[in-house]
């Protein structure tokens, strides 16, 4: 029997209320959505995927070196063409020979990734992350963001009894033309609802379980009313559907919505409960039956939010900035950047074999004894202490950070000290997810991977630091 060993959820802290949307546009096309999660200027599907997976892996004893398969799902990868999983593998320090796949193009992509992991041998990771976009006056209103990660293996806490499928051509239901970023729909309400209902009903009733006994069901939820309508032909109680509905709190997070709802339901379940997940994407539907419960880090922080105005939303998502970058005082060539990824992602330092001193980055001479040596790699702590800091105000950013400043406002640059086996080292880095005026020298921070800047069409990612909340140490 295979199933879930661990899970993790990540939701951006910003929330835009539907009241703000209605004030801006005179109406809100987001039925039942009270608020939606908004990624910060330095977040995207890749950084959210890393954050969710880190939470999942930290909650289990599974060795990263033992992971055999990585299956990712997103409809909005950072690049329209470009490998998504290889960056995840490097950022998460997974084996380079791990089997990988990326499912995309539709909102049931998470089910594809989950099925691939269940069919694989050994330990697997499933990661669904998304932040869809649409026309600002209409289809964009319910779109949120978030990520969910599953660790799949044998002897699980939550057994996945079976997976069932249904496929039928239903054109015009949520599509995106080539070269466009806006998600569209024909908007034929009855046609769309009936097509989704038929597909979900067919897949769910093919499961070899008694659906009447299900205590929770996470089903396709582009808004908060559709889950109840499309399950009308299924023997699922309204309470069960409600238990897996998360769209009212985070918005429609595309391929990640049902996975997040499923993990949220499993976090509330008892050990002998049946939980059903029903994914839909365009014309295909997939249903899974889960037995058991799971403590899921990140679920408890869904309500840990920061309300923002509609104008801030437009800036954070980059709708009202020019995005042009010229020059750049800190520009590093892509080959040189690639050679330092372990330091930029994982804070890998060098231990001197002569004196035991530590050097970061591990290049050149030892910073302690000045000997030219071949350093031994050591992983630094992911938490550190602010030694010095300054706030970079409007107009003060180097050109490569100008877009970040346009979107996110003033930001904090800090010198952060962190510990290794050989001693303390320091790193200049940006702080994120924090009011610049709220931090001080001596505060403890945690490393996270975020977007640094984009040049030559390629986004550079690396470590930034976030404040540590109470209970996180």
C-alpha positions as CSV (number, residue, x, y, z in Angstrom):
1,X,0.0,0.0,0.0
2,X,1.3,3.4,-1.0
3,X,0.2,6.8,0.1
4,X,1.2,10.0,2.0
5,X,4.1,9.9,4.4
6,X,4.1,13.7,4.9
7,X,2.7,16.9,3.5
8,X,3.3,20.6,3.5
9,X,1.4,23.7,2.5
10,X,2.6,27.2,1.6
11,X,0.3,30.2,1.1
12,X,1.7,33.7,0.5
13,X,1.0,36.1,3.4
14,X,-0.7,38.9,1.4
15,X,-4.5,38.8,1.1
16,X,-6.7,40.9,-1.1
17,X,-10.3,41.0,0.0
18,X,-13.2,40.7,-2.5
19,X,-14.5,44.0,-0.9
20,X,-11.4,45.7,-2.2
21,X,-12.0,44.2,-5.7
22,X,-15.6,45.3,-5.7
23,X,-14.7,48.8,-4.7
24,X,-12.2,49.0,-7.5
25,X,-14.4,47.5,-10.3
26,X,-17.9,48.0,-9.0
27,X,-18.4,44.3,-8.9
28,X,-16.6,41.1,-8.0
29,X,-16.5,38.0,-10.2
30,X,-15.5,35.7,-7.4
31,X,-18.5,33.9,-6.1
32,X,-18.0,33.0,-2.4
33,X,-14.4,34.0,-2.4
34,X,-13.9,36.3,0.7
35,X,-10.2,36.9,0.0
36,X,-7.4,35.6,-2.2
37,X,-3.7,35.0,-1.5
38,X,-1.3,37.2,-3.4
39,X,2.3,36.3,-4.1
40,X,4.9,38.9,-3.2
41,X,7.0,40.5,-5.9
42,X,9.9,38.1,-5.3
43,X,7.6,35.0,-5.2
44,X,6.5,32.7,-8.1
45,X,5.4,29.1,-8.5
46,X,9.0,27.8,-8.1
47,X,9.7,29.6,-4.8
48,X,6.3,28.6,-3.4
49,X,6.9,25.0,-4.4
50,X,10.3,25.0,-2.6
51,X,8.7,26.5,0.6
52,X,5.9,23.9,0.7
53,X,8.3,21.0,0.1
54,X,10.7,22.2,2.8
55,X,7.8,22.1,5.2
56,X,6.9,18.6,4.2
57,X,10.4,17.3,4.4
58,X,11.1,18.9,7.8
59,X,8.1,17.1,9.2
60,X,9.4,13.6,8.3
61,X,12.5,11.5,8.8
62,X,12.8,10.7,5.1
63,X,16.3,11.3,3.9
64,X,16.5,13.6,0.8
65,X,19.1,11.3,-0.7
66,X,16.5,8.5,-0.7
67,X,14.0,10.3,-2.9
68,X,13.7,8.5,-6.2
69,X,11.0,10.5,-8.1
70,X,9.9,14.2,-8.2
71,X,6.6,15.0,-10.0
72,X,5.6,18.7,-10.2
73,X,2.4,20.3,-11.4
74,X,1.7,23.9,-12.4
75,X,-0.1,25.8,-15.0
76,X,2.1,28.9,-14.5
77,X,5.8,27.9,-14.5
78,X,8.2,30.9,-14.4
79,X,9.1,30.3,-18.1
80,X,6.8,29.2,-20.8
81,X,9.5,26.9,-22.0
82,X,12.2,25.8,-19.6
83,X,12.8,23.0,-17.1
84,X,10.9,23.5,-13.8
85,X,12.0,20.4,-11.9
86,X,15.7,20.7,-12.4
87,X,15.7,23.9,-10.4
88,X,13.5,22.3,-7.7
89,X,16.0,19.5,-7.4
90,X,19.0,21.8,-7.0
91,X,17.2,24.1,-4.5
92,X,16.0,21.2,-2.4
93,X,19.4,19.4,-2.5
94,X,17.8,16.3,-4.0
95,X,19.8,13.6,-5.9
96,X,20.8,14.7,-9.4
97,X,19.7,11.3,-10.8
98,X,16.2,11.6,-9.5
99,X,13.5,10.7,-12.0
100,X,11.4,13.8,-12.7
101,X,8.3,15.0,-14.6
102,X,6.3,18.2,-14.9
103,X,2.5,18.2,-15.5
104,X,1.0,21.4,-16.8
105,X,-1.6,22.9,-19.2
106,X,-4.7,22.1,-17.0
107,X,-5.9,22.3,-13.4
108,X,-5.9,18.5,-12.9
109,X,-2.1,18.5,-13.3
110,X,-1.7,17.8,-9.6
111,X,-3.6,14.5,-10.1
112,X,-1.2,13.5,-12.9
113,X,1.8,14.2,-10.7
114,X,0.2,12.3,-7.8
115,X,-0.5,9.3,-10.0
116,X,3.1,9.2,-11.3
117,X,4.4,9.2,-7.8
118,X,2.0,6.4,-6.7
119,X,3.1,4.2,-9.7
120,X,6.8,4.8,-9.0
121,X,9.0,2.7,-6.8
122,X,10.6,4.0,-3.6
123,X,10.0,7.5,-2.1
124,X,8.6,10.2,-4.3
125,X,7.8,13.9,-4.0
126,X,4.6,15.5,-5.5
127,X,4.6,19.3,-5.7
128,X,1.7,21.4,-7.0
129,X,2.2,25.2,-7.1
130,X,0.3,27.8,-9.1
131,X,-0.6,31.5,-9.4
132,X,-2.9,32.0,-12.4
133,X,-3.7,35.3,-14.0
134,X,-6.6,36.7,-16.0
135,X,-8.3,39.8,-17.3
136,X,-8.2,42.3,-14.5
137,X,-11.8,43.3,-15.0
138,X,-13.2,39.8,-14.9
139,X,-11.4,36.5,-14.8
140,X,-8.6,37.6,-12.6
141,X,-10.9,38.3,-9.6
142,X,-10.9,34.9,-8.0
143,X,-7.3,33.9,-8.8
144,X,-5.1,33.2,-5.8
145,X,-1.8,31.4,-5.2
146,X,-0.3,28.7,-3.1
147,X,1.6,25.4,-3.1
148,X,1.2,21.9,-1.7
149,X,3.8,19.1,-1.3
150,X,3.3,15.4,-0.7
151,X,5.9,12.8,0.3
152,X,4.7,9.5,-1.1
153,X,6.0,6.1,-0.1
154,X,5.2,2.7,1.4
155,X,3.8,2.2,5.0
156,X,2.1,5.6,4.8
157,X,0.1,7.6,7.4
158,X,-2.6,8.1,4.8
159,X,-3.2,5.2,2.4
160,X,-4.4,6.1,-1.1
161,X,-6.8,3.3,-1.9
162,X,-7.3,4.0,-5.5
163,X,-7.3,6.5,-8.3
164,X,-10.1,6.8,-10.9
165,X,-10.2,8.8,-14.2
166,X,-12.6,10.3,-16.6
167,X,-11.9,12.1,-19.9
168,X,-14.1,13.9,-22.4
169,X,-13.5,16.8,-24.8
170,X,-15.0,20.0,-23.3
171,X,-13.4,22.9,-25.2
172,X,-13.6,26.4,-23.9
173,X,-13.4,25.7,-20.2
174,X,-10.5,27.6,-18.8
175,X,-7.8,27.9,-21.5
176,X,-4.8,30.1,-22.3
177,X,-3.7,30.8,-25.8
178,X,-0.1,30.3,-26.7
179,X,2.1,33.3,-25.8
180,X,-0.6,34.8,-23.5
181,X,-0.5,34.9,-19.7
182,X,-4.2,35.6,-19.2
183,X,-6.4,32.6,-18.4
184,X,-9.8,32.7,-20.3
185,X,-13.1,30.9,-20.5
186,X,-16.0,31.0,-22.8
187,X,-18.2,31.9,-19.8
188,X,-21.1,29.6,-20.7
189,X,-22.1,28.9,-17.2
190,X,-24.5,26.0,-17.7
191,X,-22.3,24.2,-20.2
192,X,-19.2,24.5,-18.0
193,X,-21.0,23.4,-14.8
194,X,-22.6,20.4,-16.4
195,X,-19.3,19.3,-18.1
196,X,-17.4,19.5,-14.8
197,X,-20.3,17.8,-12.9
198,X,-20.4,14.9,-15.3
199,X,-16.6,14.4,-15.3
200,X,-16.3,14.6,-11.5
201,X,-19.3,12.3,-10.9
202,X,-17.9,9.7,-13.3
203,X,-14.4,9.7,-11.8
204,X,-15.6,9.7,-8.1
205,X,-18.2,7.0,-8.6
206,X,-15.5,4.7,-10.2
207,X,-13.7,4.6,-6.9
208,X,-14.2,1.3,-5.0
209,X,-15.3,3.1,-1.8
210,X,-18.6,4.1,-0.2
211,X,-18.7,7.9,-0.8
212,X,-21.5,8.2,1.8
213,X,-18.9,7.5,4.5
214,X,-16.5,10.3,3.3
215,X,-15.9,12.9,6.0
216,X,-14.2,15.3,3.7
217,X,-14.0,16.0,-0.1
218,X,-11.6,18.4,-1.8
219,X,-13.1,18.9,-5.3
220,X,-12.5,21.3,-8.2
221,X,-13.2,24.8,-6.8
222,X,-12.7,27.8,-9.1
223,X,-15.1,29.5,-6.8
224,X,-16.8,28.7,-3.5
225,X,-20.2,27.8,-4.9
226,X,-19.2,25.3,-7.7
227,X,-18.0,22.5,-5.4
228,X,-21.5,22.1,-4.0
229,X,-23.1,22.2,-7.5
230,X,-20.8,19.7,-9.2
231,X,-21.2,17.2,-6.4
232,X,-25.0,17.2,-6.6
233,X,-25.1,13.7,-8.1
234,X,-22.7,12.3,-5.5
235,X,-23.6,11.0,-2.0
236,X,-21.4,13.6,-0.3
237,X,-22.7,15.7,2.5
238,X,-22.4,19.5,2.4
239,X,-20.2,19.3,5.5
240,X,-17.8,16.9,3.7
241,X,-17.5,19.3,0.7
242,X,-17.0,22.2,3.1
243,X,-14.1,20.4,4.9
244,X,-12.1,20.4,1.7
245,X,-13.0,23.8,0.3
246,X,-10.3,26.3,0.7
247,X,-11.0,28.7,-2.2
248,X,-12.9,31.1,-0.1
249,X,-9.8,31.8,2.0
250,X,-7.0,31.7,-0.6
251,X,-8.8,32.1,-4.0
252,X,-8.5,29.8,-7.0
253,X,-4.8,28.7,-7.0
254,X,-5.2,26.7,-10.2
255,X,-3.5,23.3,-10.1
256,X,-2.7,23.7,-6.4
257,X,-6.2,24.4,-5.1
258,X,-7.4,20.8,-4.7
259,X,-4.1,19.6,-3.3
260,X,-4.1,22.3,-0.7
261,X,-7.7,21.5,0.1
262,X,-6.9,17.8,0.4
263,X,-4.1,18.4,2.8
264,X,-6.1,20.8,4.8
265,X,-8.9,18.2,5.1
266,X,-6.4,15.4,6.1
267,X,-5.0,17.7,8.8
268,X,-8.4,17.8,10.4
269,X,-9.3,14.1,9.8
270,X,-9.2,11.2,12.2
271,X,-7.2,8.1,11.6
272,X,-10.0,6.0,10.2
273,X,-11.7,8.8,8.1
274,X,-12.2,8.6,4.3
275,X,-11.2,11.7,2.4
276,X,-11.9,12.1,-1.3
277,X,-10.1,14.4,-3.8
278,X,-11.6,15.2,-7.1
279,X,-9.5,17.1,-9.7
280,X,-10.8,18.6,-13.0
281,X,-8.9,20.1,-15.8
282,X,-10.5,21.1,-19.1
283,X,-12.1,17.7,-19.9
284,X,-10.3,15.3,-17.6
285,X,-11.3,14.5,-14.0
286,X,-9.4,12.4,-11.5
287,X,-10.6,11.1,-8.1
288,X,-8.5,9.7,-5.3
289,X,-9.6,8.0,-2.1
290,X,-7.5,8.6,1.1
291,X,-7.8,6.7,4.4
292,X,-6.2,8.3,7.5
293,X,-5.0,11.6,8.9
294,X,-1.9,13.6,8.7
295,X,-0.4,16.6,10.5
296,X,0.4,19.1,7.8
297,X,2.7,22.0,8.5
298,X,1.6,25.3,6.9
299,X,-2.1,24.6,7.2
300,X,-2.2,26.4,10.6
301,X,-0.7,29.5,9.0
302,X,-3.4,29.9,6.3
303,X,-5.0,32.5,8.6
304,X,-1.7,34.3,9.2
305,X,-2.4,37.0,6.7
306,X,-1.6,40.6,5.8
307,X,-4.4,42.5,4.1
308,X,-3.4,44.7,1.2
309,X,-5.2,47.3,-1.0
310,X,-6.0,46.8,-4.6
311,X,-3.3,49.3,-5.7
312,X,-0.7,47.3,-3.7
313,X,-2.0,44.1,-5.4
314,X,-1.4,45.6,-8.8
315,X,2.1,46.5,-7.9
316,X,3.0,43.2,-6.3
317,X,1.8,41.3,-9.3
318,X,3.7,43.6,-11.6
319,X,0.7,44.9,-13.5
320,X,1.6,48.6,-13.1
321,X,5.4,48.6,-13.4
322,X,7.5,48.9,-16.5
323,X,9.9,46.1,-15.6
324,X,12.7,47.5,-17.8
325,X,16.2,46.8,-16.4
326,X,19.4,48.2,-17.9
327,X,22.9,47.7,-16.7
328,X,23.3,46.5,-13.1
329,X,26.0,47.1,-10.6
330,X,25.7,43.6,-9.2
331,X,25.3,41.8,-12.5
332,X,26.9,38.3,-12.4
333,X,27.2,36.3,-15.6
334,X,25.0,33.3,-15.9
335,X,28.0,30.8,-16.0
336,X,29.4,32.3,-12.8
337,X,26.0,32.4,-11.1
338,X,25.5,28.7,-12.0
339,X,28.8,27.8,-10.4
340,X,27.7,29.3,-7.1
341,X,24.2,27.8,-6.8
342,X,25.0,25.6,-3.8
343,X,26.0,28.7,-1.9
344,X,23.1,30.8,-3.1
345,X,20.5,28.1,-2.5
346,X,21.8,26.1,0.4
347,X,24.4,28.2,2.1
348,X,27.2,25.6,1.5
349,X,30.4,26.8,3.1
350,X,34.0,25.4,3.1
351,X,35.9,23.9,5.9
352,X,39.7,24.3,5.8
353,X,41.4,20.8,6.1
354,X,44.5,22.6,7.5
355,X,43.1,24.7,10.3
356,X,39.4,23.8,10.5
357,X,38.4,27.4,9.8
358,X,35.3,28.1,7.7
359,X,35.1,30.2,4.5
360,X,32.1,31.5,2.7
361,X,31.8,31.3,-0.2
362,X,34.3,28.3,-0.3
363,X,36.7,29.8,-2.9
364,X,40.2,31.2,-2.9
365,X,42.3,31.1,0.3
366,X,41.1,30.1,3.7
367,X,39.8,33.2,5.6
368,X,41.5,31.9,8.8
369,X,45.0,30.6,7.9
370,X,45.1,32.0,4.3
371,X,46.2,28.6,2.9
372,X,45.2,27.7,-0.6
373,X,43.3,24.4,0.0
374,X,40.5,22.2,-1.4
375,X,37.7,23.0,1.0
376,X,35.5,20.3,2.6
377,X,31.8,21.3,2.1
378,X,29.7,22.0,5.2
379,X,26.1,23.1,5.3
380,X,25.5,26.2,7.3
381,X,22.5,26.8,9.6
382,X,19.4,28.0,7.8
383,X,18.8,30.5,10.7
384,X,21.0,33.5,11.4
385,X,21.3,36.8,13.2
386,X,21.2,40.3,11.7
387,X,24.6,42.0,12.3
388,X,23.9,45.1,10.3
389,X,21.1,46.5,8.1
390,X,20.0,49.4,6.0
391,X,16.8,50.3,4.2
392,X,17.0,51.0,0.5
393,X,14.4,53.6,-0.3
394,X,12.8,54.7,-3.6
395,X,15.4,55.4,-6.2
396,X,18.2,54.0,-4.2
397,X,18.2,50.5,-5.6
398,X,20.8,49.3,-8.1
399,X,19.2,48.9,-11.6
400,X,18.8,45.1,-11.3
401,X,16.6,45.6,-8.2
402,X,14.6,48.5,-9.6
403,X,11.6,46.4,-10.6
404,X,11.5,44.8,-7.1
405,X,11.4,48.2,-5.6
406,X,8.7,49.4,-8.0
407,X,6.5,46.4,-7.0
408,X,7.3,46.0,-3.3
409,X,8.6,49.4,-2.2
410,X,11.6,50.0,0.1
411,X,13.5,46.9,1.1
412,X,16.1,45.9,3.7
413,X,19.6,44.8,2.9
414,X,21.4,43.1,5.8
415,X,24.5,41.4,6.9
416,X,23.4,38.1,8.4
417,X,25.7,35.9,10.5
418,X,25.0,32.1,10.6
419,X,26.7,29.2,12.2
420,X,28.6,26.2,10.6
421,X,30.5,23.4,12.1
422,X,33.7,25.5,12.0
423,X,32.3,28.8,13.2
424,X,30.3,31.8,12.2
425,X,30.2,33.3,8.7
426,X,28.4,36.3,7.3
427,X,26.4,36.9,4.1
428,X,24.9,40.1,2.6
429,X,21.3,39.5,1.7
430,X,17.9,41.0,1.4
431,X,15.1,40.6,4.0
432,X,11.7,39.7,2.7
433,X,8.1,39.2,4.1
434,X,8.7,42.0,6.6
435,X,8.1,45.7,7.2
436,X,11.6,47.2,6.8
437,X,11.0,49.4,9.9
438,X,10.1,46.3,12.0
439,X,13.5,44.6,12.0
440,X,16.6,45.4,14.1
441,X,20.1,44.3,14.6
442,X,20.2,41.2,16.7
443,X,16.9,39.8,15.3
444,X,16.9,36.1,14.3
445,X,15.9,35.3,10.7
446,X,15.4,32.2,8.5
447,X,16.7,31.5,5.0
448,X,14.2,31.1,2.2
449,X,14.6,31.0,-1.6
450,X,13.1,33.8,-3.6
451,X,13.5,35.6,-6.9
452,X,16.6,37.9,-6.8
453,X,16.3,39.6,-10.2
454,X,15.8,38.9,-13.9
455,X,18.4,39.7,-16.6
456,X,18.9,38.3,-20.1
457,X,15.4,36.8,-19.8
458,X,16.5,34.5,-17.0
459,X,15.4,34.8,-13.4
460,X,18.1,34.4,-10.8
461,X,17.0,32.8,-7.5
462,X,18.8,32.7,-4.2
463,X,18.6,33.1,-0.5
464,X,16.8,35.9,1.2
465,X,15.9,36.0,4.9
466,X,12.5,36.2,6.6
467,X,11.7,36.9,10.3
468,X,11.2,34.0,12.5
469,X,7.7,33.8,14.1
470,X,7.1,32.7,17.6
471,X,7.3,28.9,17.9
472,X,9.4,28.5,14.7
473,X,12.8,28.3,16.2
